[in-house]
Amino acid sequence: MTLVTQSDNPIIIQAIDETNFAKWLETSEDYIKANLENLPIKPKAGNYRVIQKVNGEIAIVIAIINNKEYTQKDFQSVFAKLAQDLPPTNDYTFQGEIAEENMFSACLGWGLGSYTFNEYKKDAEDNDLPALLIPTNINIERIENLLSAIFLTRDLINMPALDLGPAELIDAVVNVAEEFSATVNVIEGEELEFDFPAVHAVGMGSDRDPKVVEFTWGNPDATKIALVGKGVCYDTGGYNLKPGGSMALMKKDMGGSAHVLALAYLIMSNKLNVNLHVIIPAVENSVSGKAVRPGDVIDTRSGLTVEITNTDAEGRLILSDALTLACESNPDYLIDFATLTGAAKVATGDEIATMLSNDQEFANLVIDTAEETKDAVWQLPLWQPYKRHFKSDFADMINSTKDGWGGAIKAGLFLENFVNEDTPWIHFDIMAYNTSGKPGYPVGGEAMGLQATYKAIENLAK
């Protein structure tokens, strides 16, 4: 374990805020001054120095931090780096200038440093890491649950599509649901074709059958939370085939489903008093003689028909059926996660979860919890006048507008057609991937907006 509640004689990691380093050094012990004179340390967050005794043992570790760092990645990477670099033969404990409100995040950062995805590396080394003695006022179970949820998200996204198709994704969902004795229902075959026509239309081009899984858990009399996650296990773009460069990361197009499953895991493992309903449609968007074509008109569970103008706008189609199902049970709150548009990445980059909502009070709750948890979220407007762009001459609507402007907003507007007007709803359009790595946040699948959303649901459950 990299986090422990008991340890004999742990080594102190003296955390010094970069703004206070010079003052601290003046009052530090002589042996520390002597060491730092020989090996100076630049007072910049992320730098550290191991101070050794005469016999070579570690006396203390000096770590420079910045308590006001805005993003989780930058703040937590300092502690993840320590977890990765310090000798695993010792236990450690924090001391010094970590702000009380940042201590949980610091401990979480240490835990994040333990993540690796080496399943496909023949000569992968053992990840032997040091343990951190966490403060008595920090809930270790809460941190471990959060780490498990984040690692679940990353693992699922990092799996190549060869080994994670619709069936395997559904199995992963069922395994988590059954761990907490949830009631599970898997829909496939003729039942799926009849009840989820849009999911069937997107998935019928692949020889890996489309499926939908739903599960319920919790107190039926409590606040009802519905979660929907996009599960496109690989997206070629269909007949609107993606260029090679855009296809390289399409194993991550099921990232929305990974987020929803991780969020459900957090809710269930922390035993929140909610009535939880999770829905994940799982498909592969392939090119074949059976695949849906531009110009086709498909049905949806809601009864609305959709003219396909772009087969690469498939995620919104499978979400339309899932959102309709979610709304049939009249949830108090509805949240969906999806790797839906490149436009969201253009708008907010690859570190900020793009959020749209039909209910500003609900949105404000998540904005507040995002600020509290330093989990970057940014709201875009559901600009209603843009709905005019979805007019079709042959169906109730088209699935993708002709111009490329405001793509994330327009995708949200499409989804809004399948959400009850009186249901508070938030839609996350996320990257779900680190394109460049740093300690605790390696290249690969990443949880975005997960902590902010969980905290918001926790507040709703009170």
C-alpha positions in Angstrom: 0.0 0.0 0.0 1.2 3.5 -0.7 -1.1 5.0 2.0 -1.0 3.8 5.6 -2.5 4.9 8.9 0.3 3.4 11.1 4.1 3.5 10.7 7.2 3.4 13.0 9.5 6.3 12.6 8.4 7.6 9.2 10.8 10.1 7.5 9.5 13.7 7.5 8.8 15.4 4.2 9.1 19.0 5.1 6.8 20.9 2.8 7.7 24.6 2.2 5.6 26.9 0.2 7.8 28.5 -2.5 6.9 32.0 -1.2 8.2 31.3 2.3 11.3 29.3 1.4 13.9 32.0 2.1 12.4 32.8 5.5 12.2 29.1 6.4 15.8 28.5 5.4 17.0 31.3 7.8 15.4 29.5 10.8 16.2 25.9 9.7 18.7 23.7 11.6 22.4 24.0 10.8 22.8 20.6 9.1 19.9 21.5 6.7 21.6 24.8 5.8 24.9 23.0 5.3 23.3 20.5 3.0 21.5 23.1 1.0 24.6 25.2 0.6 26.4 22.3 -1.0 23.3 21.2 -3.1 21.2 24.3 -3.5 17.5 23.9 -4.3 15.5 26.4 -6.4 12.4 27.4 -4.5 10.0 26.4 -7.2 7.0 24.0 -6.7 8.0 20.5 -7.6 11.6 20.7 -6.6 12.8 18.6 -3.6 16.0 17.6 -1.9 16.8 14.5 0.2 18.9 15.5 3.2 21.1 12.6 4.4 22.8 11.7 7.6 26.5 11.0 7.9 25.8 7.3 7.6 23.8 7.8 4.3 20.4 7.3 5.8 17.7 9.9 5.0 17.3 12.5 7.7 14.6 14.6 6.1 13.1 15.5 2.7 12.7 19.1 1.7 9.8 19.6 -0.8 8.8 22.9 -2.4 5.0 23.3 -3.0 2.6 26.0 -4.0 -0.6 26.0 -1.9 -2.3 28.3 -4.4 -1.8 26.2 -7.5 -5.1 26.2 -9.3 -5.1 22.9 -11.1 -5.1 19.5 -9.5 -2.5 18.2 -11.9 0.2 20.8 -11.0 -0.4 20.6 -7.2 -0.7 16.8 -7.0 2.1 16.1 -9.4 4.5 17.4 -6.7 3.5 14.7 -4.3 3.2 12.0 -7.0 6.8 12.7 -8.0 7.9 12.2 -4.4 6.0 8.9 -4.3 7.8 7.8 -7.5 11.3 9.0 -6.7 11.8 8.4 -2.9 13.3 5.1 -1.8 10.6 2.5 -1.2 12.5 1.1 1.8 11.2 3.9 4.0 7.8 5.2 5.1 7.2 9.0 5.0 4.9 11.6 6.5 4.0 15.2 5.7 5.0 18.1 7.8 5.2 21.9 7.3 3.2 24.3 5.2 0.6 22.2 3.3 -2.6 24.2 3.8 -5.3 22.2 5.7 -7.7 22.4 2.8 -5.0 20.9 0.5 -3.9 18.0 2.6 -6.5 15.6 1.2 -5.3 16.5 -2.3 -1.7 16.1 -1.3 -2.3 12.6 -0.1 -4.3 11.8 -3.2 -1.4 13.0 -5.3 0.9 10.6 -3.5 -1.5 7.8 -4.3 -1.8 8.8 -8.0 1.9 8.4 -8.3 1.4 4.6 -8.0 -0.6 4.3 -11.2 0.8 2.4 -14.1 -0.7 0.6 -17.1 1.8 -2.1 -18.0 -0.6 -4.9 -19.1 0.9 -5.1 -22.6 4.6 -4.7 -21.6 6.5 -7.9 -21.5 9.3 -6.6 -19.3 7.3 -4.3 -17.1 9.1 -3.6 -13.8 7.4 -4.0 -10.4 6.0 -0.7 -9.2 7.6 -0.8 -5.7 6.8 2.5 -4.0 7.2 4.0 -0.6 4.3 4.4 1.8 2.8 7.6 3.2 1.5 7.9 6.7 -1.6 10.0 6.3 -2.8 12.5 8.9 -5.4 11.2 11.4 -8.0 13.7 10.2 -7.8 12.4 6.6 -10.3 9.6 5.7 -8.1 7.0 4.1 -11.1 5.0 2.8 -12.4 8.0 0.9 -9.0 8.5 -0.7 -8.6 4.8 -1.6 -12.1 4.7 -3.1 -11.3 7.8 -5.2 -8.0 6.3 -6.3 -9.9 3.1 -7.3 -12.4 5.1 -9.3 -9.7 7.1 -11.1 -7.7 4.0 -11.9 -10.8 2.2 -13.1 -11.5 5.1 -15.5 -7.9 5.1 -16.8 -7.6 1.3 -17.1 -10.8 1.1 -19.2 -9.8 3.9 -21.5 -6.3 2.6 -21.9 -7.4 -0.9 -23.0 -7.1 -1.3 -26.8 -10.3 -1.8 -28.6 -9.2 -5.3 -29.7 -9.7 -6.4 -26.0 -12.5 -4.0 -25.0 -15.4 -4.2 -27.4 -19.1 -3.8 -26.4 -19.3 -7.2 -24.7 -16.2 -6.6 -22.6 -17.3 -3.1 -21.6 -20.6 -4.5 -20.5 -18.9 -7.2 -18.5 -16.8 -4.6 -16.7 -20.0 -2.7 -15.8 -21.7 -5.8 -14.6 -18.7 -6.8 -12.4 -18.8 -3.4 -10.6 -22.6 -3.4 -10.3 -22.6 -6.9 -8.8 -19.8 -6.1 -6.4 -22.3 -3.8 -4.7 -25.4 -6.0 -5.2 -27.0 -3.7 -7.7 -29.9 -4.9 -9.9 -28.5 -5.3 -13.4 -30.3 -5.6 -16.8 -28.4 -6.2 -20.1 -30.4 -5.5 -23.3 -29.2 -7.0 -26.6 -30.4 -8.8 -29.8 -34.0 -8.3 -30.9 -35.0 -6.5 -27.7 -32.3 -3.9 -28.3 -33.2 -3.5 -32.0 -36.8 -2.8 -31.0 -36.4 -0.7 -27.8 -33.1 1.1 -28.7 -33.3 1.7 -32.4 -30.6 4.4 -32.5 -28.1 2.2 -30.6 -28.9 -0.6 -32.9 -28.4 1.6 -36.0 -25.0 2.8 -34.9 -23.8 -0.6 -33.9 -25.1 -2.8 -36.7 -22.2 -2.1 -38.9 -19.8 -4.1 -36.6 -19.7 -7.8 -36.1 -19.4 -7.0 -32.4 -23.1 -6.7 -31.3 -24.3 -3.5 -29.7 -25.6 -3.8 -26.2 -27.1 -1.6 -23.4 -26.6 -2.2 -19.7 -28.5 -0.5 -16.9 -28.4 -1.0 -13.2 -30.1 0.4 -10.1 -28.8 0.7 -6.6 -29.5 2.4 -3.3 -32.5 3.8 -1.4 -35.6 3.9 -3.7 -37.0 6.7 -1.5 -33.9 8.9 -1.8 -32.9 11.5 -4.4 -32.9 9.8 -7.8 -29.7 10.3 -9.7 -29.5 9.0 -13.3 -26.1 8.6 -15.0 -25.6 8.0 -18.7 -22.2 7.3 -20.4 -21.3 7.1 -24.0 -19.7 3.7 -24.7 -18.4 3.7 -28.3 -15.6 1.2 -27.9 -14.0 2.2 -31.2 -15.1 4.9 -33.6 -13.9 4.7 -37.2 -16.3 7.5 -38.1 -18.3 5.1 -40.2 -18.8 6.0 -43.9 -17.6 9.5 -42.9 -14.3 7.8 -42.2 -11.9 9.7 -39.9 -8.4 10.5 -41.2 -5.6 8.4 -39.8 -4.4 11.0 -37.4 -7.8 11.4 -35.9 -8.4 7.7 -35.5 -5.3 6.9 -33.4 -7.0 7.6 -30.1 -10.5 6.3 -30.8 -10.1 3.5 -28.3 -10.9 6.3 -25.8 -14.4 7.0 -27.3 -15.9 4.9 -24.6 -14.4 7.3 -22.0 -17.9 8.6 -21.0 -18.9 5.2 -20.0 -15.7 4.8 -18.0 -16.5 8.0 -16.1 -20.0 7.0 -15.3 -19.0 3.6 -14.1 -16.3 5.2 -11.9 -18.8 7.8 -10.6 -21.2 5.0 -9.7 -18.4 3.1 -8.0 -17.7 6.2 -5.8 -21.4 6.6 -5.0 -21.8 2.9 -4.0 -18.4 2.4 -2.2 -19.1 5.5 -0.1 -22.6 4.4 0.5 -24.3 7.7 -0.5 -28.0 7.9 0.3 -29.3 8.1 -3.3 -31.4 6.2 -5.7 -29.0 5.4 -8.5 -29.8 4.5 -12.1 -26.9 3.9 -14.5 -27.3 3.4 -18.2 -24.5 2.7 -20.7 -25.0 2.0 -24.4 -22.0 0.1 -25.9 -21.3 -0.1 -29.6 -18.5 -0.1 -32.1 -18.9 2.3 -35.0 -17.5 0.4 -38.0 -17.6 0.5 -41.8 -19.4 -2.4 -43.5 -22.2 -3.3 -45.9 -24.5 -3.2 -42.8 -23.4 0.2 -41.5 -25.7 3.2 -41.4 -25.1 5.6 -44.3 -25.4 9.4 -44.7 -28.9 10.0 -45.9 -30.5 7.2 -43.9 -33.3 8.0 -41.5 -33.4 6.2 -38.2 -35.8 5.9 -35.4 -35.0 6.7 -31.7 -36.6 5.4 -28.5 -38.3 8.7 -28.0 -40.2 8.4 -31.3 -38.3 11.2 -33.0 -36.7 10.4 -36.3 -33.2 11.5 -37.3 -31.7 12.0 -40.7 -28.0 10.9 -40.7 -26.0 13.7 -42.2 -22.7 12.5 -40.7 -22.0 8.9 -39.5 -19.1 10.3 -37.3 -21.7 12.0 -35.1 -22.7 8.7 -33.7 -22.2 9.3 -30.0 -25.2 11.6 -29.7 -27.4 8.9 -31.4 -26.7 6.2 -28.8 -27.0 8.8 -26.0 -30.4 9.8 -27.3 -31.9 6.4 -26.6 -30.1 6.2 -23.2 -31.3 9.6 -22.1 -34.8 8.8 -23.1 -34.7 5.6 -21.0 -33.3 7.6 -18.1 -36.0 10.2 -18.3 -38.8 7.6 -18.3 -38.3 7.0 -14.6 -38.3 10.8 -13.8 -35.0 11.2 -12.1 -34.4 14.2 -9.8 -31.1 14.8 -11.6 -29.6 13.5 -14.8 -25.9 13.6 -15.8 -24.2 12.2 -18.9 -20.5 11.9 -19.8 -19.3 11.6 -23.3 -16.2 12.1 -25.5 -18.6 13.7 -27.9 -16.9 16.5 -30.0 -13.6 17.8 -31.0 -15.1 21.2 -30.7 -15.1 20.9 -26.9 -11.3 20.2 -27.0 -10.9 23.3 -29.2 -12.9 25.4 -26.8 -11.3 24.3 -23.5 -8.3 22.2 -24.3 -7.5 18.8 -23.0 -7.5 19.5 -19.2 -10.9 21.1 -18.7 -14.2 19.2 -18.7 -16.7 21.1 -20.9 -20.2 21.2 -19.3 -23.6 22.3 -20.6 -26.8 22.3 -18.6 -30.5 23.1 -18.8 -30.7 24.1 -15.1 -28.4 26.9 -13.9 -28.9 26.0 -10.2 -27.7 22.5 -10.9 -24.8 23.8 -13.0 -23.8 26.3 -10.3 -23.6 23.4 -7.8 -21.1 21.6 -10.0 -19.2 24.9 -10.7 -18.8 25.4 -6.9 -17.7 21.8 -6.3 -15.2 22.1 -9.2 -13.7 25.1 -7.5 -13.6 23.3 -4.2 -12.0 20.2 -5.5 -9.8 22.0 -8.1 -11.3 19.7 -10.7 -11.4 21.9 -13.8 -14.9 22.3 -15.3 -16.1 25.1 -17.7 -19.7 25.8 -18.7 -20.8 26.5 -22.3 -24.3 27.8 -23.0 -27.1 25.8 -24.5 -27.8 28.5 -27.0 -31.3 27.8 -28.1 -31.3 29.8 -31.4 -28.8 27.2 -32.8 -31.6 24.6 -32.8 -32.6 26.0 -36.2 -29.6 24.3 -37.7 -31.0 20.8 -37.0 -34.0 21.2 -39.4 -34.4 18.2 -41.8 -36.4 18.0 -45.0 -37.0 14.3 -44.4 -37.0 13.6 -40.7 -37.7 15.4 -37.4 -34.1 16.5 -37.2 -30.6 15.9 -38.6 -27.8 14.5 -36.4 -25.0 16.9 -37.5 -25.2 20.5 -38.7 -23.6 21.6 -42.0 -21.2 24.3 -40.5 -18.5 23.5 -38.0 -19.2 26.4 -35.6 -20.1 25.8 -32.0 -20.0 22.0 -32.3 -20.0 21.3 -28.6 -23.0 23.5 -28.0 -24.9 22.1 -30.9 -24.2 18.5 -29.8 -25.6 19.4 -26.4 -28.7 21.0 -28.1 -29.3 17.7 -30.0 -29.2 15.7 -26.8 -31.6 18.2 -25.1 -34.3 16.9 -27.4 -34.3 13.7 -25.4 -34.3 15.1 -21.9 -37.5 16.0 -20.0 -37.9 19.8 -19.8 -38.3 19.7 -16.0 -35.4 17.3 -15.4 -32.2 19.1 -14.2 -29.6 17.8 -16.6 -25.8 18.3 -17.0 -23.9 17.1 -20.1 -20.1 16.7 -20.0 -18.1 16.7 -23.2 -14.7 15.5 -22.2 -11.3 14.6 -23.7 -10.7 11.8 -21.2 -7.1 11.5 -22.1 -3.7 13.0 -21.1 -1.9 13.8 -24.3 1.3 14.7 -22.4 2.3 13.2 -19.1 3.5 14.4 -15.7 3.9 12.6 -12.3 0.5 11.1 -11.3 -1.0 12.0 -14.6 0.8 9.8 -17.3 -0.1 9.8 -21.0 -3.3 7.9 -21.4 -6.8 7.7 -20.1 -7.8 10.3 -17.5 -10.8 11.1 -15.2 -12.1 14.7 -15.9 -14.9 16.3 -13.8 -15.2 13.1 -11.7 -14.4 14.6 -8.3 -16.5 17.7 -8.9 -19.5 15.7 -10.0 -19.2 13.2 -7.1 -18.9 16.1 -4.6 -22.1 17.7 -6.1 -24.0 14.4 -5.8 -22.8 14.0 -2.3 -24.2 17.4 -1.5 -27.5 16.4 -3.1 -27.6 13.2 -1.1 -27.6 15.1 2.3 
